[in-house]
Every structure is written in structure tokens, then in C-alpha cells.
Amino acid sequence: MSNSKKIMCVNAGSSSIKFKLYEMDEKASLAKTIAEKSQYCKALCSGLVERIGHEDARCIIKKPDGSKSEKVLPIHNHDEGVQLVLKGLIEEKIVASLDEIQGVGNRVVQGGKYFSDAHVFDQYTYDRIEELIPLDPLHAEAHLTCFNAFKKALPMVGEVAVFDTAFHQTMEPKEYMYAIPYEWYEKYACRRYGAHGTSHKYLSQFAKEKYFADKEHVNIITCHIGSGASVSAVKDGKCIATSMGLTPLAGVMMGTRTGDIDPSCMPYLCTCTGKSADEIYDIYNHHSGLEGVSGISNDTRDVEAEYYKGNERAILAMDMYASRIAEYIMMYYGKLGHVDMIVCSAGVFENSPIYRKMAFDNVEEALGVKIDEKLNEEKVRGQWGLISTPDSKIPVAVIPTDEELMICLDTARILGL
């Protein structure tokens, strides 16, 4: 690409670093739509550093042609992980020099009330993320650690924080406030923040551009249903409601998370089990959802296999899963007044026809949504398009999400590249 920029997109966990390196032509900044911009953004590689802190950590770099390099070795901290990634880019001849990298975009889960857009990762941003660690202790510290690691390795390169919560900052107080003493909101900022905002933004923009380019007012329900799952109501490009709450635990049932649950379950289960609130909270997050109900796995494919064998708990788990998603679709239909499209995305709703069908069967009578079984079976593994019948009162489309592309574009925009 002529006049291109290379941008590293990073998603850091407490013991992992996921990354994708893009080469972006300057024409991308002039393009009007997400689809057009994507044509000028080429993924040069992607990869993962995992099990940081262990002697058998792994660093994997994948190229678009399917080839990959993999190293198993001790990686003691994120600094070493970042250095290994950057060294690998040169060894694999993906870049000739690290000077080619002109921006680093960091996915940040929690931006609190402070950020309604991506922001330069400066001291102000750093301090706000540090302040928000109690809201997201697992991710926030990892984001800061990874930011520091890249700043140390590439001191002259600008970094940007792209917040999962930013897209949801357009919600009105009636949607994000909890019915708790108001002073808890004032003192502790206890409210709904949501998550997956980068994905919901991408999906709603893509759907608008592809299906409603000439329509001024468009209402879309976006369903990001993966191991973590959330649903959002988007009115004229702005989020008016989203299912996740103060943390990603709330909303629809997920792979290992409960989703919405009566708050009184916590003290009751503490009394019954003798476990502490922290222990119960850990189970809510990591051993509930599909895994907890089915007793099989948090992997939807494993539960689906048992479903077809007639396993009663697998059937119950999938029925609950579909029902919870349908409840939010129904609720957001009511909030929007009318819905022009429902979008399916993320790991489960991009690749599992049965989970999609079960969810929409729950709203067929009420909303007139009809799924075309042939189209539904076809739209997997990166295929996008409609899965609803021509006479469905609301079109339903599968659109693979691309959070990394959004991080790349936001990073270039904020840094003025």
C-alpha cells in the first residue's frame, strides 16, 4: 500500500496478550463507510501470547496465508511478552523495522463515566483507568501493564485507549441508573456501563450502511452472543440501552456467567453453602451460565452435542439461553418502538444455527420474526447476510463482528494518522 501506516491492535488479559497488526492506506481516512474503510486496512498478522508468568508460556504469530510460528518458553511478565511479539514481527519478516509501527490501539474494557470515545493513552487516561480498577480488577490492571510494556518497547509511538463502554455513554439516566440510594451513584459511580461497545458500534454501523443507506432513521438490535454475551438497542446510530451492567456479569445468560439474577440469591447462597460472598461471586462469573446449568461445559458446541443426544440438562441449558436472549430482544423492541433489523454476531451467533433459531423461535409469534432454515444453516464461518424469510416482519442478519478493525480505525483517527 502506498502511504500506508502500520497499527498494532492489542487486547490484554491478566496473563495474555492478543494482537493484530494492520497496514492501513491513507485512503481509509477518506472513505465514508466501514465497508469501504476495511478495503484499505490489511491485516498483516495476528497472534497471542498466553500463560504469561508460567514456564510453558506460548507466543503464536499467524499470517493471512495460514502459516504460523509458535514458541513455548518461559515468559515472566507482559514486558517480556511484548518484546517477544515485536521480535517475532521482525523474525517473520512482517516488518523490516519496528519504526514502521506508528500507532498502538489498546482495547480497554472499562472507561467508566469518563470516556464516550476513544482517547489518547496519556497520563489522564492512565489515571482514570487506574481509578476504575475496583470496577474491573482483572482487565484494568492488565490494560495498564500492557500499555506500559508497549510504551517501554516503542517509546516514540502514540497509544490510544479504545473503550468497550464508550458506545454506551449515550444512554439516558433512566437506562443506566440503578434503583439504589442516589448517593451511591454520586459517591461510587455505581451504574450500568455495559460492554462490547466497540462490537455493537461496528455492527450497527455496518448494518445501517449495507441495508439502510438511504434511510434517515434506523433502529437496530445488535446481539453480540459469544462466550460473553450482550444485546444493545441502537437508535439512529446511538445506544439507548444495553444488557450488561456495572460489570459484564449482568444481562443475558452466558457461557459461564449467570446474567441477570435476583440479588438476594447472594446472601441466601452464602448462608446455604457456607461460602463467602467473594466465592459465590466467582461462581457467578466462572462456573454458572451454560456450564453451570448443563454440568457439561461452557463451550456451546459441547452442550449442543449433548442436546442432540437428549441430555435433559443440556436441553434445559439451551432453552434457558435462548429464552434469556429473546427476553432482551422483546424488551428492546418495546424501547425502540419499531425495529428495522436484528443483527446476530460474535462466536455463538456467527457460527451456531441452532442457537440462533431457538432464540428467534421465542419471538416469532410476538414480533413476526421468521427464520429461513436454509439461509440460517449457510451463514457460518465468516459468512454474512440475511437469515430471515422475505415475509419476516423484522429482517434478521448475521454480520461477523470486527472489533480489531474498529480499534485500528479509532487509533488512526485519534492519532491523526
C-alpha positions as CSV (number, residue, x, y, z in Angstrom):
1,M,0.0,0.0,0.0
2,S,1.2,3.5,-0.8
3,N,1.5,6.0,2.0
4,S,0.4,3.3,4.5
5,K,0.6,3.2,8.3
6,K,1.1,0.2,10.5
7,I,-1.1,0.0,13.6
8,M,-0.9,-2.6,16.3
9,C,-4.2,-3.5,18.0
10,V,-3.9,-5.1,21.4
11,N,-6.3,-6.9,23.8
12,A,-4.5,-7.6,27.1
13,G,-5.6,-10.0,29.8
14,S,-4.1,-10.7,33.1
15,S,-1.9,-13.5,31.7
16,S,-2.3,-12.9,27.9
17,I,-1.8,-10.5,25.0
18,K,-3.9,-10.9,21.9
19,F,-2.8,-8.7,19.0
20,K,-3.3,-7.9,15.3
21,L,-1.1,-5.8,13.1
22,Y,-2.8,-3.7,10.4
23,E,-1.4,-1.9,7.4
24,M,-3.7,1.0,6.7
25,D,-3.7,3.0,3.5
26,E,-4.3,6.8,3.8
27,K,-7.4,6.3,1.7
28,A,-9.1,4.6,4.7
29,S,-9.4,8.0,6.4
30,L,-11.2,9.4,3.4
31,A,-13.6,6.5,2.9
32,K,-17.2,7.1,4.1
33,T,-18.3,3.7,5.3
34,I,-16.9,0.9,7.4
35,A,-17.0,-1.5,4.5
36,E,-15.0,1.0,2.3
37,K,-12.5,1.7,5.1
38,S,-12.0,-2.0,5.6
39,Q,-10.8,-2.4,2.0
40,Y,-7.9,-0.1,2.8
41,C,-6.9,-2.0,6.1
42,K,-4.9,-5.1,5.6
43,A,-4.2,-7.5,8.4
44,L,-0.5,-8.4,8.3
45,C,-0.7,-10.9,11.1
46,S,-2.5,-11.8,14.3
47,G,-1.4,-13.6,17.4
48,L,-1.5,-14.5,21.0
49,V,0.9,-14.6,24.0
50,E,-0.7,-16.8,26.7
51,R,0.2,-18.2,30.1
52,I,2.3,-15.2,30.9
53,G,4.0,-15.9,34.3
54,H,4.5,-19.6,33.5
55,E,7.5,-21.6,32.3
56,D,5.5,-23.1,29.4
57,A,4.0,-19.8,28.1
58,R,3.3,-19.6,24.3
59,C,3.8,-17.0,21.7
60,I,1.9,-17.6,18.4
61,I,2.1,-15.4,15.3
62,K,-0.3,-16.2,12.4
63,K,-0.1,-14.9,8.9
64,P,-3.0,-14.4,6.5
65,D,-1.8,-17.3,4.3
66,G,-2.4,-19.7,7.2
67,S,1.2,-20.2,8.2
68,K,2.2,-19.6,11.8
69,S,5.2,-19.6,14.2
70,E,4.8,-20.9,17.7
71,K,7.3,-20.7,20.6
72,V,6.9,-22.4,24.0
73,L,9.2,-20.8,26.6
74,P,9.1,-19.0,30.0
75,I,7.5,-15.6,29.8
76,H,7.6,-13.9,33.2
77,N,5.7,-10.7,32.5
78,H,4.0,-8.6,29.9
79,D,7.2,-6.7,29.2
80,E,8.8,-10.0,28.0
81,G,5.6,-10.9,26.1
82,V,5.6,-7.6,24.2
83,Q,9.3,-7.9,23.4
84,L,8.8,-11.4,22.1
85,V,5.9,-10.3,19.8
86,L,7.9,-7.3,18.4
87,K,11.0,-9.5,17.9
88,G,8.8,-12.1,16.2
89,L,7.4,-9.5,13.7
90,I,11.0,-8.9,12.5
91,E,12.0,-12.6,12.5
92,E,8.9,-13.5,10.4
93,K,9.7,-10.6,8.1
94,I,6.3,-9.0,8.8
95,V,8.1,-5.7,9.3
96,A,11.6,-4.7,8.5
97,S,11.9,-2.3,11.4
98,L,9.8,-1.5,14.4
99,D,9.9,2.1,13.2
100,E,7.2,1.0,10.8
101,I,4.7,0.8,13.6
102,Q,3.1,4.2,14.0
103,G,0.3,3.5,16.5
104,V,-0.8,1.1,19.2
105,G,-4.5,0.7,19.9
106,N,-5.4,-0.8,23.3
107,R,-8.8,-2.4,23.9
108,V,-9.9,-1.2,27.4
109,V,-12.9,-2.8,29.0
110,Q,-14.0,-0.2,31.4
111,G,-14.0,3.6,30.8
112,G,-16.5,4.4,33.5
113,K,-18.3,7.7,33.1
114,Y,-15.2,9.5,31.7
115,F,-15.0,8.4,28.1
116,S,-17.6,8.5,25.4
117,D,-15.0,7.9,22.7
118,A,-11.5,6.5,22.2
119,H,-8.8,8.7,23.8
120,V,-5.1,9.2,23.6
121,F,-3.5,6.9,26.2
122,D,-1.9,9.8,28.1
123,Q,-1.5,10.4,31.9
124,Y,-5.1,11.5,32.3
125,T,-6.3,8.3,30.6
126,Y,-3.9,6.2,32.7
127,D,-5.1,7.7,35.9
128,R,-8.8,7.2,35.1
129,I,-8.3,3.6,34.2
130,E,-6.3,3.1,37.4
131,E,-9.2,4.8,39.3
132,L,-11.6,2.3,37.8
133,I,-9.6,-0.9,38.8
134,P,-12.3,-1.7,41.5
135,L,-14.9,-1.9,38.7
136,D,-12.7,-4.2,36.6
137,P,-9.8,-5.6,38.6
138,L,-8.9,-8.3,36.2
139,H,-8.8,-6.3,33.0
140,A,-7.9,-2.8,34.1
141,E,-4.6,-3.7,35.7
142,A,-3.7,-5.8,32.6
143,H,-4.5,-2.9,30.3
144,L,-2.2,-0.6,32.2
145,T,0.6,-3.2,32.4
146,C,0.4,-3.8,28.6
147,F,0.3,-0.1,27.9
148,N,3.5,0.3,30.0
149,A,5.1,-2.6,28.2
150,F,4.5,-1.2,24.7
151,K,5.5,2.3,25.9
152,K,8.7,0.9,27.1
153,A,9.3,-1.0,23.9
154,L,8.1,1.7,21.5
155,P,8.6,5.0,23.4
156,M,8.0,7.3,20.4
157,V,4.8,5.6,19.2
158,G,1.4,7.1,20.1
159,E,-1.0,4.8,22.0
160,V,-4.8,5.0,22.1
161,A,-7.3,3.5,24.6
162,V,-10.5,2.2,22.8
163,F,-13.1,1.6,25.5
164,D,-15.7,-1.1,25.5
165,T,-18.0,1.1,27.4
166,A,-17.7,4.3,25.3
167,F,-20.5,3.5,22.8
168,H,-23.0,3.0,25.6
169,Q,-22.4,6.5,27.1
170,T,-25.3,7.8,25.0
171,M,-27.8,6.0,27.3
172,E,-30.1,8.3,29.3
173,P,-30.0,8.2,33.1
174,K,-33.3,6.3,33.3
175,E,-31.4,3.4,31.5
176,Y,-28.1,3.5,33.2
177,M,-29.2,4.3,36.8
178,Y,-29.9,1.6,39.4
179,A,-32.8,2.0,41.9
180,I,-30.4,2.3,44.8
181,P,-29.7,5.3,47.1
182,Y,-28.7,8.1,44.8
183,E,-25.7,8.9,46.9
184,W,-24.1,5.6,45.9
185,Y,-24.2,6.8,42.3
186,E,-22.8,10.2,43.3
187,K,-20.0,8.7,45.6
188,Y,-19.2,5.5,43.9
189,A,-20.4,5.9,40.3
190,C,-22.5,2.7,40.7
191,R,-24.5,2.4,37.5
192,R,-24.9,0.5,34.3
193,Y,-21.9,0.8,31.9
194,G,-22.3,-2.1,29.5
195,A,-19.6,-3.8,27.5
196,H,-18.8,-5.0,23.9
197,G,-19.4,-1.4,22.8
198,T,-16.8,-1.5,20.1
199,S,-18.6,-4.5,18.6
200,H,-22.1,-3.1,18.9
201,K,-20.9,0.1,17.3
202,Y,-19.4,-1.8,14.3
203,L,-22.4,-4.0,13.9
204,S,-24.9,-1.1,13.9
205,Q,-22.9,1.0,11.5
206,F,-22.3,-1.9,9.1
207,A,-25.9,-2.9,9.1
208,K,-27.0,0.7,8.5
209,E,-24.6,1.2,5.6
210,K,-25.3,-2.1,4.0
211,Y,-29.1,-2.3,4.3
212,F,-30.4,1.2,5.1
213,A,-28.0,3.6,3.4
214,D,-30.8,5.8,2.1
215,K,-32.9,5.7,5.3
216,E,-32.5,8.6,7.8
217,H,-33.9,7.0,10.9
218,V,-32.9,3.4,11.7
219,N,-33.5,1.3,14.8
220,I,-31.3,-1.8,15.2
221,I,-31.0,-4.5,17.9
222,T,-27.4,-5.9,18.0
223,C,-26.8,-9.3,19.5
224,H,-23.2,-9.9,20.4
225,I,-23.6,-13.5,21.6
226,G,-20.3,-15.3,22.3
227,S,-18.9,-16.8,25.5
228,G,-19.6,-13.4,26.9
229,A,-22.9,-12.1,25.6
230,S,-24.7,-8.8,25.4
231,V,-27.6,-7.2,23.5
232,S,-28.0,-3.5,22.6
233,A,-30.7,-1.2,21.3
234,V,-29.4,1.3,18.8
235,K,-31.4,4.2,17.7
236,D,-30.1,6.4,14.8
237,G,-26.6,5.1,15.5
238,K,-26.7,5.7,19.2
239,C,-27.0,3.2,22.0
240,I,-30.1,3.7,24.1
241,A,-29.9,0.5,26.2
242,T,-27.6,-2.4,26.7
243,S,-27.9,-5.6,28.7
244,M,-24.6,-5.8,30.6
245,G,-24.4,-3.7,33.8
246,L,-21.9,-2.3,36.2
247,T,-19.8,-5.3,35.1
248,P,-20.1,-7.9,32.3
249,L,-21.9,-10.2,34.7
250,A,-25.4,-8.8,34.1
251,G,-27.8,-9.3,31.2
252,V,-28.3,-12.5,29.2
253,M,-27.1,-15.9,30.3
254,M,-23.6,-16.6,29.0
255,G,-21.0,-19.4,28.8
256,T,-20.0,-19.2,32.5
257,R,-21.9,-16.1,33.7
258,T,-25.3,-16.1,35.3
259,G,-26.6,-13.0,33.6
260,D,-29.4,-11.3,35.5
261,I,-30.1,-12.8,38.9
262,D,-32.1,-11.9,42.0
263,P,-29.6,-10.0,44.3
264,S,-31.0,-11.9,47.3
265,C,-29.5,-15.1,45.9
266,M,-26.1,-13.9,47.1
267,P,-26.9,-13.8,50.9
268,Y,-29.1,-16.9,50.6
269,L,-26.4,-19.0,48.9
270,C,-23.8,-17.7,51.3
271,T,-25.9,-19.0,54.2
272,C,-26.7,-22.3,52.5
273,T,-23.2,-23.2,51.3
274,G,-21.1,-21.5,53.9
275,K,-19.2,-19.9,51.1
276,S,-18.1,-16.2,51.2
277,A,-19.6,-13.5,49.0
278,D,-16.4,-13.5,47.0
279,E,-16.6,-17.2,46.5
280,I,-20.2,-17.1,45.3
281,Y,-19.3,-14.1,43.1
282,D,-16.5,-16.1,41.5
283,I,-19.0,-19.0,40.8
284,Y,-21.5,-16.5,39.3
285,N,-18.7,-15.4,36.9
286,H,-16.8,-18.5,36.1
287,H,-18.9,-21.6,36.8
288,S,-22.5,-20.6,36.0
289,G,-24.4,-20.0,32.8
290,L,-24.4,-22.8,30.2
291,E,-21.7,-24.6,32.2
292,G,-23.4,-24.4,35.5
293,V,-26.9,-25.5,34.2
294,S,-25.7,-28.2,31.8
295,G,-22.9,-29.6,34.0
296,I,-21.1,-30.2,30.7
297,S,-19.1,-27.3,29.5
298,N,-19.1,-23.6,28.8
299,D,-18.5,-24.4,25.1
300,T,-21.8,-24.2,23.2
301,R,-20.6,-26.9,20.9
302,D,-20.2,-29.4,23.7
303,V,-23.7,-28.6,25.1
304,E,-25.2,-28.8,21.6
305,A,-23.8,-32.3,21.1
306,E,-25.4,-33.4,24.3
307,Y,-28.7,-31.7,23.4
308,Y,-29.0,-33.9,20.3
309,K,-28.3,-36.9,22.5
310,G,-31.4,-36.0,24.6
311,N,-29.4,-34.9,27.7
312,E,-32.1,-33.2,29.8
313,R,-29.7,-30.7,31.4
314,A,-28.3,-29.7,28.0
315,I,-31.8,-29.2,26.7
316,L,-32.7,-27.1,29.7
317,A,-29.5,-25.0,29.4
318,M,-30.1,-24.3,25.7
319,D,-33.8,-23.5,26.3
320,M,-32.8,-21.0,29.1
321,Y,-30.1,-19.5,27.0
322,A,-32.4,-18.9,24.1
323,S,-35.2,-17.6,26.3
324,R,-32.9,-15.0,28.0
325,I,-31.7,-13.6,24.7
326,A,-35.3,-13.5,23.4
327,E,-36.4,-11.5,26.6
328,Y,-33.9,-8.8,25.8
329,I,-34.9,-8.7,22.1
330,M,-38.5,-8.3,23.2
331,M,-37.7,-5.6,25.8
332,Y,-35.6,-3.6,23.3
333,Y,-38.3,-3.8,20.7
334,G,-40.5,-2.1,23.2
335,K,-37.9,0.6,24.0
336,L,-37.2,1.3,20.3
337,G,-40.9,1.4,19.2
338,H,-40.1,-0.3,15.9
339,V,-37.1,-2.3,14.8
340,D,-35.6,-2.2,11.3
341,M,-33.2,-5.1,11.8
342,I,-31.8,-7.6,14.3
343,V,-28.1,-8.4,13.9
344,C,-26.5,-11.6,15.1
345,S,-22.8,-11.7,15.8
346,A,-19.9,-13.0,17.9
347,G,-18.8,-16.6,18.3
348,V,-22.1,-18.3,19.0
349,F,-24.4,-16.2,16.9
350,E,-22.0,-16.1,14.0
351,N,-21.5,-19.9,13.9
352,S,-24.3,-21.8,15.5
353,P,-27.6,-22.0,13.5
354,I,-29.4,-23.9,16.3
355,Y,-28.8,-21.3,19.0
356,R,-30.0,-18.5,16.6
357,K,-33.1,-20.4,15.6
358,M,-34.0,-21.3,19.2
359,A,-33.7,-17.7,20.3
360,F,-35.8,-16.3,17.4
361,D,-38.4,-19.1,17.8
362,N,-39.2,-17.5,21.1
363,V,-40.1,-14.2,19.5
364,E,-41.7,-15.5,16.2
365,E,-45.3,-15.1,17.4
366,A,-44.9,-11.8,19.2
367,L,-42.7,-10.0,16.7
368,G,-43.4,-11.9,13.4
369,V,-39.8,-12.9,13.0
370,K,-39.3,-15.8,10.7
371,I,-36.0,-17.6,10.1
372,D,-35.2,-19.3,6.8
373,E,-33.7,-22.6,7.8
374,K,-31.5,-22.9,4.7
375,L,-30.1,-19.4,5.0
376,N,-29.6,-19.9,8.7
377,E,-27.6,-23.1,8.1
378,E,-25.4,-21.4,5.4
379,K,-24.4,-18.3,7.4
380,V,-21.5,-19.6,9.4
381,R,-17.7,-19.2,9.5
382,G,-17.5,-15.6,8.4
383,Q,-20.5,-15.6,6.0
384,W,-22.8,-12.6,6.4
385,G,-26.2,-11.8,5.2
386,L,-29.9,-12.3,5.9
387,I,-31.2,-15.4,7.6
388,S,-34.8,-14.3,7.8
389,T,-37.6,-15.1,5.3
390,P,-38.9,-12.4,2.9
391,D,-42.1,-12.2,4.9
392,S,-40.4,-11.8,8.3
393,K,-41.7,-8.6,9.9
394,I,-38.2,-7.8,11.1
395,P,-35.2,-8.7,8.9
396,V,-32.5,-10.7,10.8
397,A,-28.9,-10.7,9.6
398,V,-25.7,-12.4,10.5
399,I,-22.7,-9.9,10.5
400,P,-19.3,-11.1,11.7
401,T,-18.0,-8.5,14.1
402,D,-14.6,-6.9,13.7
403,E,-13.5,-5.2,16.9
404,E,-9.9,-5.1,15.9
405,L,-10.7,-3.1,12.7
406,M,-12.6,-0.6,14.8
407,I,-9.7,-0.3,17.2
408,C,-7.4,0.2,14.2
409,L,-9.6,2.9,12.7
410,D,-10.2,4.7,16.1
411,T,-6.4,4.6,16.7
412,A,-5.6,6.2,13.4
413,R,-8.4,8.8,13.9
414,I,-7.3,9.8,17.3
415,L,-3.6,10.0,16.4
416,G,-4.3,11.8,13.2
417,L,-2.6,9.2,11.1
